[in-house]
Amino acid sequence: MANKTLYLYTDGKTIKNIDLPQYPDSAWNFITGEPENANQADTYYSTVAPVFRVANLSADAIANIPFAVVNGDQDFDSSESWQNKVGFLPNPKELLRLWRLSLFMTNQAYGFMEGNKAIKNMRYIVPTTIKPITSKDAGLIGFKRVLGTEERKYSLDENRIFYVWRLDHTTELLPSKNTEFQALMAAAGVLFYSDYYVQSFFQRGGIKPTMLMVKGVPNPAEREKIENIWDKVVHGWTKYLGKVFNADSLEPHVIGEGIDNIKDSTLRQDKVEDIAMAAGMPLSLLLSNSANYATAQVEYAVWFRDSVIPWANFISGEMNRQLFNPLGLRFEFRPELSEHGQEEEVQRASAYKAYIDAGMRPSIAAQVVGIDLPPDIEFDALDENYDKPVEEPKEEEQKDEEPQKTAMTIEQLRELELWQSFAFRKLKQGKSLDFPFVCKTLTEDIASRIREALPNCRTEREIETVFSLSHQEAGDMKDLAVAITRAVEALV
């Protein structure tokens, strides 16, 4: 707290010597003049574009996951047609967005239950206005809400304050100070000051930092006149630069660098990468620069699975513990019903059908494509009504003029499925099916047949026919199905 007056209020007893820096800013109540870095987080969040984007992408992803409130095995209420049957969540998506954003910045999120016993409403409250009240023996016993000079205490028994805390290896009870935002603050600071430098450079008319050296000792009037004119020139405050000076007595000296020295620097890119890494987000998602749509989908899927869903499960766990379990209800996210989740299910179902059509046993096909079965159902149960035996491929004499056929690989199958899913989406959007698709593994003869037939399709059934196994080397696929089936059965 340099250059600030420190007032210590005591009860008249002796004050022991203390080292002020050992206490964080949060340990003090500042009447006026908060430390300069007190609002640093808010400044970086609102002015550094990559920080703003990673924080809000994370928050929006949580808010847009479908969810439901469940009573036993039945849906009590769901996001698809939310009716607020619990009575205290009129806008749950906005609450979830704000809670995730608050966790990103502070590792803590709060909600306040308004109203009396008959009418309640959960609303978001800013984490900096809440201070936990702890006891040495009982741990957390309540909260203190501070607004300006007013404060009010709430005990845990009142159930007024809903809280979500993220702990780590450094904490046992209270939320950790090591937030996601804290991990990227260093990189955010570099970007903030680099932007500030560029902005200042253009604010002074694109003039490099320059000192005006004056020979001799000018009198105060001359010095003030020169300084006033030079300040106006540097800051771009004057349109008239036709001033006359003694050239022998004035000499400008550049003391800094212009932006031309940082235009080819990789520093900015490196710091954006650091921000993406700290947030656990693919850089391509932050910059929207994926090589192609398929790559973007894969990268988004990995981030959604490894970051978004774990955070959603963490938040829903606290909601159940404090809000829904006491009511005999359960809140659950359903990421499989999201747009991305449905796309994965469509592709998985298409792959499953392709393997079955090729002659693979349903139990093996389900495991290959990663289908999750209910806990009380075994994979072998899928074969009960399966009456299509896996036939041994017949060895036929090949004519000398016919080239030997080769079985399609798993990669080729997946590329077919991806291409077909794109075609389904184009059809639903009413767009032309004559769209470019870069084949990485499919042979040219197969790709050319699809490109030729696809633009003539008018229904999903016709699209399926184009991509059907009978149309695309069905015999080879059956060979592959038999091989995979044998391999899996051998392991069993």
C-alpha positions in Angstrom: 0.0 0.0 0.0 2.7 2.4 -1.0 1.9 6.1 -1.2 -1.3 5.6 0.8 -2.2 6.5 4.4 -2.7 3.6 6.7 -5.1 4.1 9.6 -5.0 1.5 12.4 -8.0 1.4 14.8 -7.3 -0.3 18.1 -8.9 -0.9 21.4 -6.1 0.8 23.2 -4.1 -2.3 23.8 -0.5 -2.8 22.6 -0.3 -3.6 18.8 2.3 -6.2 18.0 4.5 -5.7 15.0 3.1 -7.4 11.9 4.3 -7.7 8.3 1.5 -6.2 6.2 2.3 -8.1 3.0 1.8 -11.4 4.7 -2.0 -10.7 4.7 -3.8 -10.8 1.3 -5.9 -7.8 0.2 -9.1 -9.8 1.0 -8.0 -9.7 4.7 -8.5 -5.9 4.9 -11.6 -3.7 4.7 -10.5 -0.7 2.6 -12.5 2.5 3.4 -10.9 4.3 0.4 -8.1 3.7 -2.0 -8.0 0.0 -2.7 -4.7 -1.4 -4.0 -4.0 -0.9 -7.7 -4.2 -4.6 -8.5 -7.5 -5.0 -6.7 -9.4 -4.6 -10.0 -6.7 -6.2 -12.2 -8.8 -9.3 -12.7 -11.8 -7.4 -13.9 -9.6 -5.2 -16.2 -8.0 -8.2 -17.9 -11.3 -10.0 -18.2 -13.0 -7.1 -19.9 -10.2 -5.8 -22.1 -8.1 -8.9 -23.2 -10.1 -10.6 -25.9 -8.7 -14.2 -25.5 -9.5 -14.1 -21.7 -13.1 -12.8 -22.3 -13.6 -15.5 -24.9 -12.3 -18.5 -23.0 -14.3 -17.5 -19.9 -17.6 -17.0 -21.7 -17.2 -20.1 -23.9 -16.8 -22.2 -20.8 -19.8 -20.5 -19.2 -22.1 -20.7 -22.2 -21.2 -24.4 -22.8 -22.4 -25.3 -19.3 -25.6 -23.1 -19.7 -26.6 -24.8 -22.9 -26.3 -28.5 -21.8 -29.8 -30.0 -21.6 -30.8 -30.9 -18.1 -33.7 -32.3 -16.1 -35.0 -32.4 -12.5 -35.9 -36.1 -11.9 -38.2 -37.6 -9.4 -37.3 -41.2 -9.0 -37.3 -42.6 -12.6 -39.5 -39.9 -14.0 -38.7 -36.4 -15.3 -40.2 -33.9 -12.9 -39.1 -30.9 -15.1 -36.7 -30.5 -18.0 -34.9 -27.8 -19.9 -36.7 -28.7 -23.1 -39.9 -27.2 -21.7 -38.9 -25.7 -18.4 -41.9 -24.9 -16.1 -40.1 -24.1 -12.9 -42.1 -26.7 -10.9 -39.7 -26.4 -8.0 -40.7 -22.7 -7.7 -37.3 -21.1 -7.1 -35.5 -21.4 -10.4 -37.2 -19.1 -13.0 -34.1 -18.9 -15.2 -31.8 -21.8 -14.5 -29.7 -21.4 -17.6 -28.6 -17.9 -16.7 -27.8 -19.0 -13.2 -25.6 -21.8 -14.5 -23.8 -19.4 -16.9 -23.1 -17.0 -14.1 -22.0 -19.7 -11.6 -19.6 -21.2 -14.1 -18.2 -17.7 -14.9 -17.8 -17.0 -11.2 -16.0 -20.3 -10.7 -13.7 -19.6 -13.6 -12.7 -16.3 -12.0 -12.8 -17.0 -8.3 -13.3 -20.7 -7.6 -16.6 -19.8 -5.8 -20.2 -19.2 -6.8 -23.2 -18.2 -4.8 -26.9 -18.0 -5.0 -29.3 -16.3 -2.6 -32.8 -17.6 -1.8 -35.1 -14.6 -1.7 -38.6 -14.4 -0.3 -40.3 -15.9 2.7 -41.3 -19.5 3.3 -44.1 -19.4 0.8 -42.4 -17.6 -2.1 -38.7 -18.3 -2.9 -36.5 -17.3 -5.8 -32.8 -18.2 -6.3 -30.7 -15.4 -7.7 -27.0 -14.9 -8.4 -24.9 -12.9 -6.0 -21.4 -11.6 -6.6 -18.7 -13.7 -4.7 -16.8 -10.6 -3.5 -19.8 -9.6 -1.4 -19.7 -12.9 0.6 -17.4 -13.9 3.4 -17.6 -17.3 5.0 -17.9 -17.6 8.8 -16.0 -20.5 10.2 -15.5 -22.1 13.5 -12.5 -23.9 14.7 -14.5 -26.9 15.8 -17.6 -26.9 13.5 -15.9 -25.6 10.3 -18.3 -23.6 8.1 -21.2 -22.2 10.2 -22.5 -19.4 8.0 -21.9 -16.4 5.7 -21.6 -12.7 6.0 -23.0 -10.6 3.2 -21.3 -7.2 2.9 -22.7 -4.4 0.7 -20.9 -1.1 1.2 -21.0 -0.3 4.9 -23.9 -2.7 5.5 -23.6 -6.3 6.4 -25.8 -9.2 7.4 -25.1 -12.7 8.6 -26.8 -15.9 7.6 -26.4 -19.2 9.3 -26.2 -22.5 7.4 -29.5 -23.6 9.0 -31.3 -20.7 7.3 -30.6 -22.3 3.9 -30.4 -18.8 2.3 -27.0 -19.0 0.7 -26.2 -21.6 -1.9 -22.5 -22.0 -2.5 -20.2 -23.9 -4.8 -16.5 -24.0 -3.9 -13.6 -25.5 -5.8 -10.8 -26.8 -3.5 -7.3 -28.0 -4.4 -4.3 -29.5 -2.6 -3.7 -26.2 -0.8 -7.1 -26.0 0.9 -9.2 -28.0 3.3 -12.4 -26.1 3.7 -12.5 -22.7 1.9 -12.2 -22.3 -1.9 -8.7 -22.2 -3.4 -7.1 -19.0 -4.5 -5.6 -20.9 -7.4 -8.3 -20.3 -10.0 -8.3 -20.9 -13.7 -8.1 -17.2 -14.2 -5.1 -17.0 -11.9 -3.3 -19.5 -14.1 -3.6 -17.3 -17.2 -3.2 -13.9 -15.6 0.5 -13.7 -16.5 -0.2 -14.2 -20.1 -3.2 -11.9 -19.9 -1.0 -9.2 -18.5 1.4 -9.4 -21.3 -1.4 -9.1 -23.9 -3.0 -6.2 -21.9 0.2 -4.1 -21.8 1.1 -4.9 -25.4 -2.3 -3.6 -26.5 -1.9 -0.6 -24.2 1.5 0.2 -25.7 0.1 0.0 -29.3 -2.9 2.1 -28.3 -0.6 4.7 -26.7 1.6 4.7 -29.7 -1.2 5.7 -32.0 -2.7 8.1 -29.5 0.5 10.2 -29.8 0.3 10.2 -33.5 2.5 7.2 -34.2 5.6 9.0 -32.7 8.1 6.8 -30.9 9.0 7.7 -27.3 11.2 10.7 -27.8 13.0 13.2 -25.5 13.9 16.7 -26.7 17.4 17.6 -25.7 18.1 21.4 -25.3 21.6 22.8 -25.3 22.4 25.3 -22.7 20.1 26.3 -19.9 17.0 27.9 -21.3 15.1 30.3 -19.0 11.8 29.1 -17.5 9.7 30.9 -20.0 11.5 29.4 -23.0 11.5 25.9 -21.4 7.8 26.1 -20.7 7.0 27.2 -24.2 9.1 24.4 -25.8 7.5 21.8 -23.4 4.0 22.9 -24.2 4.5 22.8 -28.0 6.4 19.4 -27.8 3.6 17.9 -25.6 1.0 18.9 -28.2 3.1 17.4 -31.0 3.7 14.1 -29.2 0.1 13.7 -28.2 -1.3 14.9 -31.5 -3.2 17.8 -29.9 -2.2 20.4 -32.5 -2.9 20.7 -36.2 -0.3 23.3 -36.8 3.3 22.1 -36.7 4.8 25.0 -38.5 6.9 26.2 -35.5 10.3 27.8 -35.8 13.1 26.9 -33.3 16.8 27.3 -33.2 18.0 24.0 -34.8 21.4 24.2 -33.0 19.8 24.2 -29.6 17.2 21.4 -30.0 17.9 17.7 -30.7 15.3 14.9 -30.4 16.4 11.5 -29.1 14.3 8.4 -29.5 14.4 6.4 -26.3 12.0 3.6 -27.1 10.9 1.3 -29.8 8.0 1.6 -32.3 5.5 -1.1 -33.1 7.5 -2.1 -36.2 9.8 -4.0 -33.8 7.0 -6.2 -32.4 5.0 -6.8 -35.6 6.9 -10.0 -36.4 7.1 -11.1 -32.8 5.6 -14.5 -31.8 5.1 -13.2 -28.2 1.4 -12.6 -28.7 0.7 -15.9 -30.2 2.6 -17.6 -27.4 0.6 -15.9 -24.8 -2.7 -16.7 -26.5 -1.6 -20.4 -26.5 -0.8 -20.1 -22.8 -4.3 -18.7 -22.1 -5.9 -21.6 -24.0 -3.7 -24.1 -22.2 -4.6 -22.7 -18.8 -8.3 -22.8 -19.6 -8.0 -26.4 -20.9 -9.4 -25.3 -24.3 -8.1 -26.2 -27.8 -6.4 -23.2 -29.4 -8.3 -23.8 -32.6 -11.6 -23.4 -30.6 -10.4 -20.1 -29.2 -9.2 -18.8 -32.6 -11.8 -20.6 -34.8 -9.0 -21.7 -37.1 -9.4 -25.5 -37.4 -8.0 -27.0 -40.6 -11.5 -28.3 -41.5 -14.9 -29.0 -40.1 -14.1 -32.5 -39.1 -11.1 -31.4 -37.1 -13.1 -28.7 -35.4 -15.7 -31.3 -34.4 -13.1 -33.6 -32.9 -11.4 -30.9 -31.0 -14.6 -29.6 -29.6 -15.7 -33.1 -28.6 -12.4 -33.6 -26.6 -12.9 -30.2 -24.8 -16.6 -30.9 -24.2 -15.8 -34.4 -22.8 -12.7 -33.5 -20.7 -13.6 -30.0 -19.4 -17.3 -29.0 -19.9 -18.9 -32.3 -18.6 -16.7 -32.6 -15.5 -17.5 -29.0 -14.5 -21.2 -29.7 -15.2 -21.1 -32.8 -13.0 -19.3 -30.8 -10.2 -21.9 -28.1 -10.2 -24.9 -30.5 -10.4 -23.5 -32.4 -7.4 -23.5 -29.3 -5.2 -27.0 -28.4 -6.5 -28.3 -31.8 -5.5 -26.7 -31.8 -2.1 -28.0 -28.4 -1.1 -31.1 -27.8 -3.1 -32.7 -30.9 -4.7 -32.0 -33.9 -2.5 -33.8 -32.4 0.5 -36.9 -32.2 -1.7 -36.6 -35.8 -2.8 -35.5 -34.7 -6.4 -32.3 -35.0 -8.4 -30.9 -32.5 -10.9 -28.9 -34.0 -13.8 -27.2 -32.7 -16.9 -27.8 -34.6 -20.1 -25.0 -33.8 -22.5 -26.0 -36.7 -24.8 -29.0 -34.7 -25.7 -27.0 -31.6 -26.7 -26.5 -30.8 -30.4 -23.0 -32.2 -30.3 -24.1 -35.2 -28.3 -26.8 -36.0 -30.8 -24.4 -35.7 -33.7 -22.1 -38.3 -32.0 -25.1 -40.6 -31.4 -26.1 -40.3 -35.1 -22.6 -41.2 -36.2 -22.4 -44.1 -33.7 -25.8 -45.4 -34.8 -24.8 -45.2 -38.4 -21.6 -47.1 -37.7 -23.4 -49.7 -35.7 -25.9 -50.3 -38.6 -23.0 -50.5 -41.1 -21.3 -53.2 -39.1 -24.5 -55.2 -38.6 -25.3 -55.0 -42.3 -21.8 -56.3 -43.0 -22.5 -59.4 -40.9 -20.9 -58.5 -37.6 -22.6 -59.8 -34.5 -24.6 -57.0 -32.7 -22.8 -57.6 -29.4 -19.4 -57.1 -31.0 -20.5 -54.1 -33.2 -21.9 -52.3 -30.1 -18.5 -52.7 -28.3 -16.6 -51.5 -31.4 -18.6 -48.3 -31.7 -18.7 -47.7 -28.0 -22.4 -48.0 -27.3 -23.3 -47.8 -23.5 -25.8 -50.3 -22.4 -28.0 -50.1 -19.2 -26.4 -51.7 -16.1 -28.7 -54.7 -16.2 -28.1 -55.6 -19.8 -25.1 -57.5 -21.1 -23.7 -57.2 -24.6 -24.4 -60.8 -25.3 -28.1 -60.1 -24.9 -28.0 -58.2 -28.2 -27.4 -61.4 -30.1 -30.6 -63.2 -28.8 -32.7 -62.2 -31.8 -29.9 -62.2 -34.2 -30.3 -64.9 -36.8 -27.9 -63.8 -39.4 -24.9 -66.1 -39.0 -21.4 -64.8 -39.8 -20.6 -66.6 -43.0 -17.2 -67.6 -44.0 -16.1 -65.6 -47.0 -16.3 -67.8 -50.1 -13.1 -68.1 -52.0 -13.9 -67.7 -55.7 -11.5 -67.9 -58.5 -10.4 -64.5 -59.6 -10.1 -63.9 -63.3 -6.7 -62.8 -64.4 -8.0 -59.5 -65.7 -9.8 -58.6 -62.5 -7.8 -56.9 -59.8 -7.8 -58.3 -56.3 -10.3 -56.6 -54.0 -9.1 -55.3 -50.6 -11.3 -54.9 -47.5 -12.1 -51.4 -46.4 -10.4 -50.3 -43.2 -12.0 -48.8 -40.1 -10.7 -45.4 -41.1 -12.4 -45.7 -44.4 -15.6 -46.7 -42.7 -15.5 -43.7 -40.4 -14.8 -41.4 -43.3 -17.9 -42.7 -45.0 -20.0 -42.1 -41.9 -18.7 -38.6 -41.5 -19.4 -37.8 -45.1 -22.9 -39.2 -44.7 -23.6 -37.1 -41.6 -22.6 -34.0 -43.5 -25.0 -34.9 -46.3 -27.8 -35.4 -43.7 -27.1 -32.0 -42.2 -27.0 -30.3 -45.7 -30.4 -31.9 -46.5 -32.0 -30.7 -43.3 -30.7 -27.1 -44.0 -32.0 -27.2 -47.5 -28.6 -26.8 -49.0 -27.1 -28.4 -52.1 -25.7 -31.9 -51.6 -23.0 -31.1 -54.2 -20.6 -29.9 -51.6 -16.8 -30.5 -51.4 -15.5 -33.3 -49.2 -11.8 -34.1 -49.0 -11.2 -37.9 -48.9 -8.2 -38.9 -46.9 -8.6 -42.7 -46.9 -11.3 -43.6 -49.4 -10.3 -44.8 -52.8 -11.0 -42.5 -55.7 -13.4 -45.0 -57.4 -15.6 -45.1 -54.3 -15.4 -41.3 -53.8 -16.2 -40.5 -57.4 -19.3 -42.7 -57.3 -20.6 -40.9 -54.2 -19.9 -37.5 -55.6 -21.8 -38.4 -58.8 -24.9 -39.8 -57.1 -25.2 -37.6 -54.0 -26.5 -34.4 -55.7 -29.5 -36.3 -57.1 -30.7 -37.4 -53.6 -33.9 -35.9 -52.2 -34.4 -37.9 -49.0 -32.4 -39.3 -46.2 -33.3 -42.8 -47.5 -31.7 -42.0 -50.8 -28.6 -40.7 -49.1 -28.3 -43.9 -47.1 -28.6 -45.9 -50.3 -25.7 -44.0 -51.8 -23.6 -44.8 -48.8 -25.0 -48.3 -48.2 -22.6 -51.2 -47.9 -24.2 -52.9 -50.8 -23.3 -49.9 -52.9 -19.8 -49.7 -51.5 -17.9 -52.9 -51.7 -20.3 -55.0 -49.6 -18.3 -58.2 -50.1 -15.2 -56.6 -48.8 -17.0 -55.2 -45.7 -18.3 -58.7 -44.9 -14.7 -59.9 -45.0 -13.7 -57.2 -42.6 -16.7 -58.0 -40.3 -15.8 -61.6 -40.1 -12.2 -60.8 -39.3 -13.1 -58.4 -36.5 -15.6 -60.9 -35.1 -13.0 -63.6 -35.0 -10.5 -61.4 -33.4 -12.9 -60.3 -30.6 -14.2 -63.8 -30.0 -10.6 -65.1 -29.8 -9.9 -62.5 -27.0 -13.0 -63.7 -25.2 
